[in-house]
Amino acid sequence: VCYGGRMEVVAVSFEGLTALLAPDEELTCAAVGEDCVALGSTFGYVHLHTIEGIFVASKKIHEFAVEHVAISCTNVVVVADIRGAITCWAWREAGTLDPGWGGTAPVAALLPSDAFGLAGGALYISHHEGCLLRRARGSYFGFNDSTLYDPAGATATQLQPCGEHLLFAAGEAIHAYCHVRGDVVARFRPAHATGLRPVFAVDRATQTMAAAWGPHMYTCDLRNLEACPFAVVQHVVLPGPASALAFLARALLVGTDRDDPAHATDAAGLLLDRTTLAPAAPLDMPAGDVRSIVGMLSYCACGDAPTHAIAWTALTVACFRIPRISETVAGMLTRHEYPPAMHIATSQPERRHAVIEIADLHACHLWRQGLRRQAMTVWGENVLPWAPATYWAHFIARLARADALDLIVKWLPFTDRGKLSPTVYEMLLQKPLEARQLHRFLSRVAKWPVHYRIDTIVALATEHLKTAGFSWRLAFAPATALPDMATIQGWGLLLAALCKLCEFGNKFVEAAQIVALFQLALRGAALNVDTTDIDDDAHTLALHKAAEYIQGLDLIAYMQAYGVATAVWGPPAQPAAAAAAAAGPDSIPFAALAIAPPSPIPRQRGASRPPSGAASRAGSAEPGEDGAAGVPPCSHADALFVPLLTLRECSACRTRLARLAAAVDPVRAAVCCPLPR
């Protein structure tokens, strides 16, 4: 089989042939039928084997050595001994037929017609006296002979059919006899044929012939023998003289004469690409036989291309065949040719288990070579989609030990919650935080489904924000007191991720507080997102969408939409706050942002509800008696954020939220949600 520039055949020795032959017995000839191979020996025996070399039967046909053997399509074995006596053996019916050829002259070639059998058919016989006969059973009794070819001084050998023609070699030429016209219609003798006898093989499926005179080999087109006889397609010179030829699928097998002094190789033959006639590999007989190949025959079933080739020496017979899929794949795996092996395996949908095993071998090979990302791609495309939860657990543990857990991100089983525990997703979310890849952390939070515990990730991000030096008081600090822009950008990425996490957990009050802190911390600057080391387009898009979302949020509208703003602030009551609002958010001192809500504040029946239909968190909240000059102290005053609590829990925290809203948009915060007095 030719694949990826490599052509391969499998050689199978015939089973028990050495034990079957007597000490001095040798093989003299062979023939291939529909489902068996007949081997003639020097002791007059015919040994039958299947095409794969399994012994079937053995029978002594003649007292003298068998010189020629042939098999018809009706499983009749025709045998001729060295004297010329011909006997027919119907081995399936255990019958015999005497074709009436009693050995008057030695036989040079035999060929039964396709319909030859005990009941009739024709037998083509070439004898050494010179003529080629066609012998058929007569209408009433006896046999009728007709002479097809009677040259002067040349004997017809190597009879091979091809359509309506019969090809044979005579002298230095190859002849084509037409059954319809009853005459020889074409003759092929190249210039290199002087003094040499040809050997040739015919592929009946494609009507192609390969012929060799010594080392010179030709391929010819036989489809139009009468109009264009023996049209030469190619001519090559072999390393040594050819002793036998046979077609095998897309290959051409050439037996070479090892006894010839001009022979340049120790191989018993060559394997050629039949399209280019380029040598693909040496061809050796199995079982260590170093003799020259005596003959070769092709085998094809149902008119298809030849699938087997039989080659024999004096003591060895081998069946060369194209490899089965499993043999081809196994050979490729031995040579570490994993991509072509995967290609062949994936063409068989019913062999999913084989694809998984090959992919695992391929990925392990890449991993050992240090190509970890390519290995993970092979695992992710061919193994992990069909892996059970136990395999996933072991696989994640192996990656964790190799410190390569980030490689699995692209192949996580988001559609099947049961394959991985929440701890794995939390580990993968923690990795970019530890590596300070905050844009990657935001991308994963925005893209991934919530297969993790939100509170755990919020706690991790909050702790990281503390480590980064963020405090909610810095949101109100003057610009000169703020750190560098890179630090502020990092705050923004973490605050954006925390906002998404709070929304996923339906904590819209906390999300509103984080939005306010985000907008104050960035002071109008754009959130810069880095996508250089994110190779997944889906995660890059999620990162950009998250950044656009958090930057484009209207805090006041957001709070109203989710019922957060209902009982937080009222009309402006303090001139200091109004003056500070007019001066802009950067100049608003922290103490001037106190907005004294009226007391008491009844619950508004028309308060907005969250889009999801969830009940408003602050619709029924009763504010505390906050002083106009400041905010009453509470246990949450030193928290990282204005504490992530519901408004019911702390009136001081409600006032801080009002201050945040006023700092983001002082005018709208004062008038957007007037409360009844």
C-alpha positions as CSV (number, residue, x, y, z in Angstrom):
1,V,0.0,0.0,0.0
2,C,1.4,3.4,-0.9
3,Y,0.8,6.0,1.8
4,G,2.8,9.1,2.6
5,G,5.5,8.1,0.1
6,R,6.0,4.6,1.6
7,M,4.9,1.4,-0.1
8,E,4.5,-1.7,2.0
9,V,3.7,-5.4,1.4
10,V,3.4,-8.2,3.9
11,A,5.1,-11.5,3.2
12,V,3.6,-14.7,4.7
13,S,5.3,-18.1,4.5
14,F,3.2,-21.1,3.6
15,E,2.3,-23.1,6.7
16,G,4.2,-26.4,7.2
17,L,5.6,-26.5,3.7
18,T,9.1,-27.5,4.9
19,A,7.6,-30.5,6.8
20,L,5.4,-31.4,3.9
21,L,8.3,-31.8,1.3
22,A,10.4,-34.9,1.4
23,P,14.2,-34.5,2.0
24,D,15.1,-34.5,-1.7
25,E,11.8,-33.0,-3.0
26,E,11.8,-29.5,-4.5
27,L,9.1,-27.3,-5.9
28,T,9.0,-26.9,-9.7
29,C,5.9,-24.8,-10.5
30,A,2.9,-23.1,-9.0
31,A,-0.6,-21.9,-10.1
32,V,-3.1,-19.5,-8.5
33,G,-6.9,-20.2,-8.6
34,E,-9.9,-18.5,-7.2
35,D,-9.3,-19.6,-3.7
36,C,-6.3,-21.9,-3.7
37,V,-2.6,-22.2,-4.7
38,A,-1.3,-25.4,-6.4
39,L,2.3,-26.3,-6.0
40,G,4.0,-29.0,-8.2
41,S,7.0,-30.9,-7.0
42,T,9.8,-33.1,-8.4
43,F,8.1,-36.2,-6.9
44,G,4.9,-35.8,-8.9
45,Y,2.9,-34.4,-6.0
46,V,0.5,-31.4,-6.1
47,H,0.1,-29.6,-2.8
48,L,-2.9,-27.3,-2.3
49,H,-2.9,-24.3,0.0
50,T,-5.2,-21.4,0.6
51,I,-4.1,-18.0,-0.8
52,E,-2.9,-17.2,2.7
53,G,-0.7,-20.3,2.9
54,I,-2.8,-22.7,5.0
55,F,-2.5,-26.3,3.9
56,V,-5.6,-27.8,2.3
57,A,-4.8,-31.1,0.5
58,S,-2.0,-33.1,-1.2
59,K,-2.2,-35.7,-4.0
60,K,0.3,-37.7,-6.0
61,I,-0.7,-37.1,-9.6
62,H,2.2,-38.4,-11.7
63,E,5.1,-40.8,-11.2
64,F,7.4,-38.2,-12.7
65,A,8.2,-34.6,-11.8
66,V,5.4,-32.1,-12.3
67,E,6.6,-29.5,-14.8
68,H,3.4,-27.4,-15.2
69,V,0.3,-26.8,-13.2
70,A,-2.7,-24.6,-13.7
71,I,-6.1,-24.0,-12.0
72,S,-9.3,-23.2,-13.8
73,C,-12.2,-21.0,-12.3
74,T,-14.0,-24.3,-11.6
75,N,-11.3,-25.4,-9.2
76,V,-9.9,-28.1,-11.6
77,V,-6.1,-28.5,-11.3
78,V,-4.5,-29.3,-14.6
79,V,-1.1,-31.0,-14.2
80,A,1.6,-31.9,-16.8
81,D,4.7,-33.9,-16.0
82,I,8.1,-33.7,-17.6
83,R,7.1,-36.3,-20.3
84,G,4.1,-34.2,-21.4
85,A,1.3,-36.4,-19.8
86,I,-1.6,-34.2,-18.7
87,T,-4.1,-35.1,-15.9
88,C,-6.9,-33.0,-14.5
89,W,-7.8,-33.2,-10.8
90,A,-11.1,-31.8,-9.5
91,W,-10.0,-31.7,-5.9
92,R,-13.4,-30.6,-4.5
93,E,-15.3,-33.4,-6.2
94,A,-12.4,-35.9,-5.9
95,G,-12.8,-36.6,-9.7
96,T,-10.2,-36.9,-12.5
97,L,-10.3,-36.2,-16.2
98,D,-8.0,-37.5,-18.9
99,P,-7.8,-34.7,-21.6
100,G,-6.4,-37.2,-24.0
101,W,-2.9,-35.9,-24.0
102,G,-0.7,-38.9,-23.3
103,G,2.8,-37.4,-23.3
104,T,3.7,-37.6,-27.0
105,A,5.7,-34.4,-26.5
106,P,6.8,-32.3,-23.5
107,V,4.5,-29.5,-22.6
108,A,5.9,-25.9,-22.6
109,A,2.8,-24.1,-21.2
110,L,-0.7,-24.8,-20.0
111,L,-3.8,-22.6,-19.6
112,P,-7.3,-23.8,-18.9
113,S,-10.2,-21.6,-20.0
114,D,-12.3,-20.0,-17.3
115,A,-15.1,-22.6,-17.9
116,F,-12.8,-25.6,-18.1
117,G,-13.9,-28.5,-16.0
118,L,-15.1,-32.1,-16.0
119,A,-18.0,-31.2,-18.2
120,G,-16.3,-29.2,-20.9
121,G,-14.3,-26.1,-21.6
122,A,-11.1,-25.6,-23.5
123,L,-7.5,-26.2,-22.7
124,Y,-4.6,-24.3,-24.3
125,I,-1.5,-26.4,-24.7
126,S,1.9,-25.4,-26.0
127,H,4.4,-28.2,-26.6
128,H,8.0,-28.1,-27.4
129,E,7.5,-29.3,-31.0
130,G,6.5,-25.8,-31.8
131,C,2.7,-25.2,-32.0
132,L,0.1,-23.7,-29.6
133,L,-3.1,-25.8,-29.6
134,R,-6.6,-25.3,-28.3
135,R,-8.1,-28.6,-27.2
136,A,-11.8,-28.8,-26.5
137,R,-14.2,-31.7,-25.9
138,G,-16.1,-32.6,-29.1
139,S,-19.8,-32.5,-29.7
140,Y,-20.1,-36.3,-29.6
141,F,-16.9,-37.9,-28.5
142,G,-13.2,-37.3,-28.3
143,F,-11.5,-33.9,-28.5
144,N,-11.1,-31.3,-31.2
145,D,-7.8,-29.5,-31.6
146,S,-7.2,-26.2,-33.4
147,T,-3.8,-24.7,-34.0
148,L,-3.5,-21.1,-32.8
149,Y,0.2,-20.5,-33.4
150,D,2.8,-22.5,-35.3
151,P,6.0,-20.5,-35.6
152,A,9.3,-21.8,-37.0
153,G,11.8,-22.7,-34.3
154,A,10.0,-20.8,-31.4
155,T,7.9,-22.3,-28.6
156,A,5.0,-20.5,-26.9
157,T,5.4,-20.1,-23.2
158,Q,3.8,-18.0,-20.3
159,L,0.2,-18.2,-21.5
160,Q,-1.8,-15.3,-19.9
161,P,-5.3,-14.2,-20.8
162,C,-6.3,-10.5,-21.2
163,G,-9.9,-9.8,-22.3
164,E,-10.5,-11.3,-25.7
165,H,-6.8,-11.9,-26.3
166,L,-4.3,-14.5,-25.3
167,L,-0.8,-13.3,-24.6
168,F,2.3,-15.6,-24.8
169,A,6.0,-15.3,-25.2
170,A,7.7,-16.9,-28.2
171,G,11.4,-16.5,-28.9
172,E,12.4,-12.9,-28.1
173,A,8.9,-11.4,-28.6
174,I,5.5,-11.3,-26.9
175,H,2.5,-12.1,-29.0
176,A,-1.2,-11.3,-28.7
177,Y,-3.7,-13.8,-30.2
178,C,-7.2,-12.6,-30.7
179,H,-10.0,-15.2,-30.1
180,V,-12.5,-13.2,-32.2
181,R,-10.3,-12.9,-35.3
182,G,-8.5,-16.2,-34.8
183,D,-5.1,-14.8,-35.5
184,V,-2.1,-13.2,-33.9
185,V,-2.8,-9.5,-34.0
186,A,0.2,-7.9,-32.3
187,R,3.8,-8.5,-31.5
188,F,6.2,-6.7,-29.1
189,R,9.9,-6.9,-29.4
190,P,12.0,-3.9,-28.2
191,A,15.5,-3.1,-29.3
192,H,16.9,-4.4,-26.0
193,A,15.5,-7.9,-26.6
194,T,18.4,-9.2,-28.7
195,G,19.4,-12.6,-27.4
196,L,17.1,-12.4,-24.4
197,R,13.8,-14.2,-23.5
198,P,11.1,-12.1,-21.9
199,V,9.2,-12.5,-18.7
200,F,6.0,-10.6,-18.3
201,A,2.9,-10.2,-16.1
202,V,-0.6,-9.0,-16.9
203,D,-3.1,-7.1,-14.8
204,R,-6.5,-8.1,-16.2
205,A,-8.3,-5.4,-14.2
206,T,-6.5,-2.5,-15.7
207,Q,-5.3,-4.3,-18.9
208,T,-1.7,-3.4,-18.2
209,M,1.4,-5.5,-19.0
210,A,4.9,-5.4,-17.4
211,A,7.6,-7.1,-19.4
212,A,11.3,-7.4,-18.9
213,W,14.2,-8.5,-21.1
214,G,17.1,-8.8,-18.7
215,P,17.4,-5.6,-16.7
216,H,15.2,-3.6,-19.2
217,M,11.6,-3.4,-18.1
218,Y,8.6,-1.9,-20.0
219,T,5.0,-1.2,-19.0
220,C,2.4,-1.3,-21.8
221,D,-1.2,-0.4,-22.3
222,L,-3.2,-3.4,-23.6
223,R,-6.6,-1.7,-23.9
224,N,-6.4,-1.3,-27.7
225,L,-4.1,-4.0,-29.0
226,E,-5.2,-4.0,-32.6
227,A,-5.2,-0.2,-33.2
228,C,-2.2,0.6,-31.0
229,P,-0.4,-2.6,-30.2
230,F,1.6,-2.8,-27.0
231,A,1.7,1.0,-26.4
232,V,4.8,1.6,-24.2
233,V,4.0,3.7,-21.1
234,Q,7.4,3.5,-19.4
235,H,10.9,2.0,-19.7
236,V,13.3,1.6,-16.8
237,V,16.6,-0.2,-16.3
238,L,16.6,-2.4,-13.2
239,P,19.7,-3.0,-11.0
240,G,19.8,-6.6,-12.3
241,P,18.0,-9.0,-14.7
242,A,14.4,-9.8,-13.8
243,S,13.5,-13.5,-13.3
244,A,9.8,-13.0,-12.6
245,L,7.2,-10.2,-12.4
246,A,3.8,-9.8,-10.6
247,F,1.4,-7.0,-10.0
248,L,0.1,-6.3,-6.5
249,A,-2.4,-3.5,-6.0
250,R,-0.4,-0.3,-6.7
251,A,2.9,-2.1,-6.6
252,L,5.0,-4.2,-9.0
253,L,7.0,-7.1,-7.7
254,V,10.2,-8.0,-9.5
255,G,12.2,-11.1,-8.8
256,T,15.9,-10.8,-9.6
257,D,18.5,-13.5,-10.4
258,R,20.9,-13.7,-7.5
259,D,23.2,-16.0,-9.5
260,D,23.8,-13.4,-12.2
261,P,27.2,-11.8,-11.7
262,A,25.8,-8.4,-12.7
263,H,23.3,-8.5,-9.9
264,A,23.9,-5.4,-7.7
265,T,21.9,-6.3,-4.6
266,D,21.6,-9.3,-2.2
267,A,17.8,-8.9,-2.1
268,A,15.6,-11.6,-3.8
269,G,13.7,-8.9,-5.6
270,L,12.4,-5.4,-5.7
271,L,9.2,-3.6,-4.8
272,L,8.4,-0.9,-7.4
273,D,5.7,1.8,-7.5
274,R,3.8,0.7,-10.6
275,T,3.0,4.3,-11.5
276,T,6.6,5.6,-11.6
277,L,8.5,2.3,-11.6
278,A,10.7,3.8,-8.9
279,P,12.2,1.2,-6.4
280,A,10.4,1.5,-3.1
281,A,12.0,-1.2,-1.1
282,P,14.0,-4.5,-1.4
283,L,11.9,-7.7,-1.5
284,D,13.1,-10.8,0.4
285,M,11.6,-14.2,0.7
286,P,10.7,-15.1,4.3
287,A,12.3,-18.0,6.2
288,G,15.7,-16.8,5.2
289,D,15.7,-18.4,1.7
290,V,18.6,-17.0,-0.3
291,R,17.8,-18.7,-3.6
292,S,16.6,-16.7,-6.6
293,I,12.9,-16.4,-7.2
294,V,11.8,-18.9,-9.8
295,G,8.4,-17.5,-10.6
296,M,5.6,-15.1,-9.5
297,L,1.9,-15.0,-10.1
298,S,-0.7,-12.4,-9.2
299,Y,-4.1,-13.2,-7.6
300,C,-7.2,-11.1,-7.9
301,A,-10.8,-11.8,-6.9
302,C,-13.9,-10.8,-8.9
303,G,-11.9,-8.9,-11.5
304,D,-10.5,-6.4,-9.1
305,A,-6.9,-5.2,-8.9
306,P,-4.4,-8.0,-7.7
307,T,-4.5,-8.3,-3.9
308,H,-2.0,-11.1,-3.5
309,A,1.2,-12.3,-5.3
310,I,2.7,-15.8,-5.0
311,A,6.5,-16.1,-5.3
312,W,8.4,-19.3,-5.1
313,T,11.9,-20.7,-5.0
314,A,12.9,-24.4,-5.0
315,L,12.0,-24.8,-1.3
316,T,10.0,-21.7,-0.2
317,V,6.7,-20.2,-1.2
318,A,5.6,-16.8,0.0
319,C,2.3,-14.9,-0.3
320,F,2.9,-11.2,-0.7
321,R,-0.2,-9.1,0.0
322,I,-1.2,-5.6,0.8
323,P,-1.3,-5.0,4.6
324,R,-4.5,-5.0,6.5
325,I,-5.5,-1.8,8.2
326,S,-4.4,-3.1,11.6
327,E,-1.0,-4.2,10.2
328,T,-0.5,-0.8,8.4
329,V,-1.3,1.1,11.6
330,A,0.9,-1.2,13.7
331,G,3.9,-0.6,11.3
332,M,3.4,3.1,11.4
333,L,3.3,3.1,15.2
334,T,6.5,1.2,15.3
335,R,8.2,3.9,13.2
336,H,6.5,6.7,15.2
337,E,4.5,7.8,12.2
338,Y,1.5,8.8,14.2
339,P,-0.3,11.3,11.9
340,P,-0.8,8.9,9.0
341,A,-1.8,6.2,11.5
342,M,-4.4,8.5,13.0
343,H,-5.6,9.3,9.4
344,I,-6.2,5.7,8.6
345,A,-7.8,4.9,12.0
346,T,-10.2,7.8,11.8
347,S,-11.5,6.6,8.4
348,Q,-13.0,3.7,10.3
349,P,-15.8,5.2,12.5
350,E,-16.4,1.9,14.2
351,R,-12.8,1.8,15.5
352,R,-13.1,4.6,18.0
353,H,-11.1,2.7,20.6
354,A,-8.2,2.3,18.2
355,V,-8.2,6.0,17.5
356,I,-8.1,6.8,21.2
357,E,-5.2,4.4,21.8
358,I,-3.2,5.8,18.9
359,A,-3.9,9.3,19.9
360,D,-2.7,8.6,23.5
361,L,0.5,7.1,22.1
362,H,1.0,10.1,19.8
363,A,0.4,12.6,22.6
364,C,2.8,10.8,25.0
365,H,5.5,10.7,22.3
366,L,5.1,14.5,21.8
367,W,5.1,15.1,25.6
368,R,8.4,13.2,26.0
369,Q,9.9,15.4,23.2
370,G,8.9,18.6,25.1
371,L,6.0,19.5,22.7
372,R,3.5,19.8,25.5
373,R,1.0,22.1,23.7
374,Q,0.9,19.9,20.6
375,A,0.4,16.8,22.9
376,M,-2.5,18.5,24.7
377,T,-4.1,19.3,21.3
378,V,-4.0,15.6,20.4
379,W,-5.4,14.5,23.8
380,G,-8.1,17.2,23.6
381,E,-9.3,16.4,20.1
382,N,-9.2,12.6,20.2
383,V,-9.2,11.3,23.8
384,L,-10.7,13.7,26.3
385,P,-14.2,14.1,24.6
386,W,-14.9,10.4,25.2
387,A,-13.1,10.1,28.6
388,P,-15.0,9.2,31.7
389,A,-14.8,11.1,35.0
390,T,-12.2,8.7,36.4
391,Y,-9.9,9.3,33.5
392,W,-10.3,13.1,33.9
393,A,-9.4,12.9,37.6
394,H,-6.2,11.0,36.8
395,F,-5.4,13.2,33.9
396,I,-5.8,16.4,35.9
397,A,-3.6,15.0,38.7
398,R,-0.8,14.2,36.2
399,L,-1.0,17.7,34.8
400,A,-0.9,19.2,38.2
401,R,2.3,17.1,39.1
402,A,3.9,18.3,35.9
403,D,2.9,22.0,36.6
404,A,1.1,22.1,33.3
405,L,-2.5,22.6,34.5
406,D,-3.1,25.6,32.3
407,L,-2.8,23.5,29.2
408,I,-6.1,21.8,29.9
409,V,-8.1,25.1,29.9
410,K,-9.0,24.9,26.2
411,W,-10.4,21.4,26.6
412,L,-12.4,21.6,29.8
413,P,-15.7,19.7,29.7
414,F,-18.0,22.6,30.3
415,T,-21.0,20.8,28.9
416,D,-20.7,17.9,31.4
417,R,-20.7,19.2,35.0
418,G,-20.1,15.7,36.4
419,K,-16.6,15.1,34.8
420,L,-14.7,17.5,37.0
421,S,-15.1,18.7,40.6
422,P,-15.5,22.4,41.4
423,T,-12.0,22.3,43.0
424,V,-10.4,21.8,39.6
425,Y,-12.1,24.9,38.2
426,E,-11.1,26.9,41.3
427,M,-7.5,25.7,40.9
428,L,-7.5,26.9,37.3
429,L,-9.0,30.3,38.3
430,Q,-6.4,30.7,41.0
431,K,-3.4,30.0,38.7
432,P,-3.6,33.4,36.8
433,L,-4.1,35.2,40.1
434,E,-0.9,33.7,41.4
435,A,1.0,34.5,38.2
436,R,-0.5,38.1,38.2
437,Q,-2.1,37.5,34.8
438,L,-5.2,39.5,35.8
439,H,-6.5,39.8,32.2
440,R,-6.5,36.0,32.0
441,F,-8.4,35.8,35.3
442,L,-11.0,38.2,34.0
443,S,-11.3,36.3,30.7
444,R,-11.9,33.0,32.5
445,V,-14.5,34.5,34.8
446,A,-16.4,36.1,31.9
447,K,-16.2,33.0,29.7
448,W,-16.6,30.0,31.9
449,P,-19.9,28.6,33.2
450,V,-20.2,28.7,37.0
451,H,-19.0,25.1,37.8
452,Y,-17.1,26.5,40.8
453,R,-18.0,28.0,44.2
454,I,-18.4,31.7,43.7
455,D,-17.7,32.6,47.3
456,T,-14.3,30.8,47.1
457,I,-13.3,32.8,44.0
458,V,-14.5,36.1,45.5
459,A,-12.4,35.5,48.6
460,L,-9.3,34.7,46.4
461,A,-9.8,37.8,44.3
462,T,-10.5,40.0,47.3
463,E,-7.4,38.8,49.1
464,H,-5.3,39.5,45.9
465,L,-6.8,43.0,45.7
466,K,-5.7,43.6,49.3
467,T,-2.3,42.4,48.5
468,A,-2.2,44.8,45.5
469,G,-2.7,47.7,47.9
470,F,-6.3,48.6,47.0
471,S,-8.6,50.2,49.6
472,W,-12.0,51.7,49.0
473,R,-10.7,54.9,50.5
474,L,-8.2,55.3,47.6
475,A,-11.2,55.6,45.3
476,F,-11.8,59.1,46.8
477,A,-8.1,60.1,47.0
478,P,-6.8,62.9,44.8
479,A,-5.0,61.9,41.6
480,T,-1.6,62.8,43.1
481,A,-2.0,60.2,45.8
482,L,-2.8,57.3,43.4
483,P,-0.2,54.7,42.4
484,D,1.0,54.2,38.8
485,M,-1.4,53.5,36.0
486,A,-0.3,49.8,35.7
487,T,-1.4,49.2,39.3
488,I,-4.7,51.0,38.7
489,Q,-5.3,48.9,35.6
490,G,-4.7,45.8,37.7
491,W,-7.3,47.0,40.2
492,G,-9.7,47.6,37.4
493,L,-9.3,44.0,36.0
494,L,-9.9,42.5,39.5
495,L,-12.9,44.8,40.2
496,A,-14.4,43.9,36.8
497,A,-14.0,40.2,37.6
498,L,-15.5,40.7,41.0
499,C,-18.5,42.5,39.5
500,K,-19.1,39.5,37.2
501,L,-18.8,37.1,40.1
502,C,-21.3,39.0,42.2
503,E,-23.8,39.1,39.3
504,F,-23.4,35.4,38.8
505,G,-24.3,35.0,42.5
506,N,-27.3,37.4,42.2
507,K,-25.5,39.8,44.6
508,F,-26.5,43.0,42.8
509,V,-25.9,45.4,45.7
510,E,-22.3,44.2,46.0
511,A,-22.0,44.4,42.2
512,A,-23.2,48.0,42.3
513,Q,-20.7,48.9,45.0
514,I,-17.9,47.3,42.9
515,V,-19.0,49.2,39.8
516,A,-18.8,52.5,41.6
517,L,-15.3,51.7,43.0
518,F,-14.2,50.6,39.5
519,Q,-15.3,53.8,37.9
520,L,-13.8,55.9,40.6
521,A,-10.5,54.0,40.6
522,L,-9.9,54.4,36.9
523,R,-10.9,58.1,36.9
524,G,-12.2,57.9,33.4
525,A,-9.2,56.0,31.9
526,A,-9.9,53.1,29.6
527,L,-9.4,49.6,31.0
528,N,-6.4,48.2,29.1
529,V,-6.8,44.5,28.4
530,D,-3.8,42.5,27.2
531,T,-4.6,39.5,24.9
532,T,-1.0,38.7,23.7
533,D,-0.8,35.4,25.6
534,I,-4.4,34.3,25.2
535,D,-4.4,32.0,22.2
536,D,-8.1,31.2,22.4
537,D,-10.3,33.5,20.4
538,A,-13.3,32.8,22.5
539,H,-11.5,33.8,25.7
540,T,-10.1,37.0,24.0
541,L,-13.6,37.9,22.9
542,A,-15.0,37.3,26.4
543,L,-12.2,39.5,27.9
544,H,-13.0,42.4,25.6
545,K,-16.8,42.0,26.2
546,A,-16.3,42.0,30.0
547,A,-14.1,45.2,29.8
548,E,-16.6,47.0,27.6
549,Y,-19.5,45.9,29.9
550,I,-17.9,47.2,33.1
551,Q,-16.7,50.4,31.5
552,G,-20.1,51.1,29.8
553,L,-22.3,50.5,32.9
554,D,-24.4,53.4,34.0
555,L,-24.2,53.0,37.8
556,I,-27.4,55.0,38.6
557,A,-29.4,53.1,36.0
558,Y,-27.8,49.8,37.1
559,M,-28.8,50.5,40.7
560,Q,-32.3,51.4,39.8
561,A,-32.8,48.4,37.5
562,Y,-31.9,46.0,40.3
563,G,-33.7,47.8,43.1
564,V,-30.5,48.9,44.9
565,A,-31.1,52.6,44.8
566,T,-34.6,52.7,46.2
567,A,-33.8,53.7,49.8
568,V,-30.3,54.9,49.6
569,W,-30.4,58.6,48.8
570,G,-32.9,61.4,48.6
571,P,-32.9,65.0,47.4
572,P,-29.7,67.1,48.1
573,A,-29.9,68.4,51.6
574,Q,-26.4,69.8,52.2
575,P,-24.9,72.8,50.5
576,A,-21.5,71.3,50.9
577,A,-22.4,68.3,48.9
578,A,-24.0,70.3,46.2
579,A,-20.9,72.5,45.9
580,A,-18.7,69.6,45.8
581,A,-20.8,68.0,43.1
582,A,-20.6,71.1,41.0
583,A,-16.8,71.1,41.3
584,G,-16.5,67.5,39.9
585,P,-15.8,64.1,41.4
586,D,-12.0,64.6,41.8
587,S,-12.5,67.4,44.2
588,I,-15.2,65.9,46.4
589,P,-13.8,65.4,49.9
590,F,-14.9,62.3,51.6
591,A,-16.8,64.1,54.4
592,A,-18.7,66.3,52.0
593,L,-20.4,63.3,50.4
594,A,-22.7,62.7,53.3
595,I,-26.3,62.8,52.0
596,A,-28.8,62.9,54.8
597,P,-31.8,60.8,53.8
598,P,-35.2,61.9,55.3
599,S,-36.6,59.9,58.2
600,P,-38.6,57.9,58.1
601,I,-38.6,56.6,54.5
602,P,-41.6,54.6,53.5
603,R,-41.2,51.7,51.1
604,Q,-41.8,52.6,47.5
605,R,-44.4,50.4,45.8
606,G,-43.1,51.4,42.4
607,A,-39.5,50.5,43.0
608,S,-37.7,48.7,40.1
609,R,-37.2,45.0,40.1
610,P,-34.3,43.0,38.8
611,P,-34.7,41.8,35.2
612,S,-34.5,38.2,36.5
613,G,-37.6,38.8,38.6
614,A,-35.7,38.5,41.9
615,A,-37.0,40.5,44.8
616,S,-35.4,43.8,45.5
617,R,-32.8,43.6,48.1
618,A,-33.3,47.2,49.4
619,G,-36.9,47.9,48.6
620,S,-38.0,47.5,52.3
621,A,-34.8,48.7,53.9
622,E,-35.1,51.3,56.6
623,P,-32.2,53.7,56.9
624,G,-30.5,54.5,60.1
625,E,-30.3,57.9,61.7
626,D,-27.1,59.0,59.9
627,G,-25.7,62.3,61.0
628,A,-25.3,65.1,58.4
629,A,-21.7,65.7,59.2
630,G,-20.5,62.2,58.7
631,V,-21.2,58.5,58.8
632,P,-21.8,56.7,62.1
633,P,-19.0,54.3,62.8
634,C,-19.5,50.6,62.1
635,S,-17.5,47.4,62.3
636,H,-17.1,47.4,58.4
637,A,-15.4,50.8,58.2
638,D,-12.0,49.3,57.5
639,A,-13.2,46.6,55.0
640,L,-11.6,46.4,51.6
641,F,-14.8,47.5,49.9
642,V,-17.8,49.3,51.2
643,P,-18.7,46.0,52.7
644,L,-20.3,43.3,50.5
645,L,-23.5,43.2,52.5
646,T,-27.1,43.8,51.9
647,L,-28.4,47.2,52.8
648,R,-30.5,45.9,55.6
649,E,-27.5,45.0,57.7
650,C,-25.8,48.3,58.2
651,S,-27.1,51.8,57.8
652,A,-23.6,53.2,57.7
653,C,-22.8,51.0,54.7
654,R,-25.9,52.2,52.9
655,T,-24.7,55.7,53.4
656,R,-21.3,54.8,51.9
657,L,-23.0,53.3,48.9
658,A,-24.8,56.6,48.5
659,R,-21.5,58.4,48.6
660,L,-20.1,56.2,46.0
661,A,-23.0,56.8,43.6
662,A,-22.7,60.5,44.2
663,A,-19.0,60.5,43.6
664,V,-19.5,58.7,40.2
665,D,-22.4,61.0,39.1
666,P,-23.2,63.7,41.7
667,V,-26.0,65.4,39.8
668,R,-27.9,62.3,38.8
669,A,-27.4,60.7,42.2
670,A,-29.1,63.7,43.8
671,V,-32.2,63.9,41.5
672,C,-32.7,60.5,39.9
673,C,-34.5,58.9,42.8
674,P,-36.4,61.5,44.9
675,L,-38.1,60.0,47.9
676,P,-41.3,61.3,49.4
677,R,-40.9,63.4,52.5
